[in-house]
Amino acid sequence: VQLQASGGGLVQAGGSLRLSCAHSGFTLDYAIGWFRQAPGKEREGVSCISSSGGSTYYADSVKGRFTISEDNAKNTVYLQMNSLEPEDTAIYYCAALTRKPVAESTGAWYDPEVYDFWGQGTLVTVSS
């Protein structure tokens, strides 16, 4: 199983970035989550998408600004981040939830403990 996050960078407040999470090693029933961790803070669930049914979940802090989507043909999950704020500055990680039944675990999509595999992080810096 592999997850490769990319797309981070430096952007001004109000700008946009699109993160990508290319994954391999699992198919069918799974969920991909995005988390972020700012210096001195705990890892925070940002968003999640389930492969079956395409249900999506968002943290209140990013609702209306971030959009998660998946291109099944490319095995890649995207996180489109608009109207970025300095508070969004963090290392962003993608993770895979594969333990069955996935539908039960996605109820706690924001909990890092329910995820089985993690990719490396990609740094997002939003300047004011």
C-alpha positions in Angstrom: 0.0 0.0 0.0 1.3 3.4 -0.9 0.0 6.9 -0.6 1.8 9.9 -2.1 0.7 13.4 -1.2 1.7 16.4 -3.2 0.7 19.9 -4.2 1.7 21.9 -1.2 3.4 25.3 -1.4 3.4 28.9 -0.4 0.3 31.0 -1.2 -1.1 34.3 -0.1 -4.2 34.5 2.0 -7.3 34.2 -0.2 -5.5 32.1 -2.7 -6.0 28.5 -3.7 -4.1 25.2 -3.8 -4.9 21.7 -4.9 -3.5 18.8 -3.0 -3.2 15.3 -4.6 -3.0 11.9 -2.9 -2.0 9.2 -5.3 -2.8 5.8 -3.8 -2.1 2.1 -4.7 -2.4 -1.3 -3.2 -6.1 -1.4 -2.3 -9.3 -1.3 -4.3 -13.1 -1.4 -3.8 -14.2 -0.5 -0.3 -12.0 2.2 1.3 -11.9 5.8 2.4 -9.2 8.5 2.0 -8.9 11.2 4.5 -6.9 14.4 4.7 -5.4 15.5 7.9 -3.2 18.5 8.9 -0.8 19.2 11.7 0.4 22.7 12.5 3.4 23.3 14.8 2.6 22.6 18.4 -0.9 21.3 17.6 -2.5 17.9 17.3 -3.2 16.3 14.0 -6.6 17.4 12.8 -9.1 15.7 10.4 -9.8 18.0 7.5 -11.9 15.9 5.0 -12.6 12.4 3.9 -14.2 10.6 0.9 -15.4 7.1 0.8 -14.9 5.0 -2.4 -18.3 3.4 -2.2 -21.1 6.0 -2.7 -18.7 8.9 -2.7 -19.8 10.2 0.7 -17.7 13.3 1.7 -17.0 14.7 5.1 -15.5 18.1 6.2 -14.3 19.7 9.3 -16.4 22.8 10.2 -13.3 25.0 9.8 -13.0 24.2 6.1 -16.6 23.7 5.0 -17.5 25.9 2.0 -13.8 26.5 1.3 -12.3 23.0 0.7 -13.6 20.3 -1.7 -12.6 16.7 -1.7 -12.9 14.5 -4.9 -11.6 11.4 -6.4 -10.5 10.4 -9.9 -10.9 6.6 -9.8 -9.2 6.1 -13.1 -6.0 7.7 -11.7 -6.4 6.4 -8.1 -6.0 9.9 -6.9 -7.9 11.9 -4.3 -7.8 15.7 -4.6 -8.3 18.4 -2.0 -9.2 21.7 -3.6 -8.5 24.5 -1.1 -9.9 27.9 -1.8 -10.0 31.1 0.2 -7.0 30.0 2.2 -6.3 31.6 5.5 -3.1 31.8 7.5 -4.7 29.4 10.0 -4.7 26.7 7.3 -0.9 26.6 7.4 0.2 23.1 8.3 1.7 19.9 7.0 -1.1 18.0 5.2 -1.3 14.2 5.2 -3.5 11.8 3.4 -4.4 8.5 4.9 -6.3 5.3 3.9 -9.1 3.6 5.9 -9.4 0.0 4.7 -10.6 -2.0 7.7 -14.0 -3.5 6.9 -16.7 -2.5 7.1 -15.5 0.9 6.0 -18.9 2.5 6.4 -18.8 1.9 10.2 -15.4 3.6 10.6 -16.2 6.6 8.4 -18.5 7.7 11.2 -15.2 8.6 13.0 -13.5 9.8 9.8 -11.8 12.7 11.8 -10.0 10.2 14.2 -6.5 9.4 13.0 -6.8 6.0 14.8 -9.2 4.6 12.3 -6.8 4.9 9.4 -4.5 2.1 8.5 -2.0 3.7 6.2 -0.4 7.1 5.9 1.4 9.0 3.2 4.2 11.5 3.8 3.1 15.1 4.4 3.1 18.1 2.1 3.6 21.5 3.5 1.0 24.3 3.0 2.0 27.8 4.0 -0.5 30.6 3.8 1.0 34.1 4.2 -1.1 37.0 5.5 
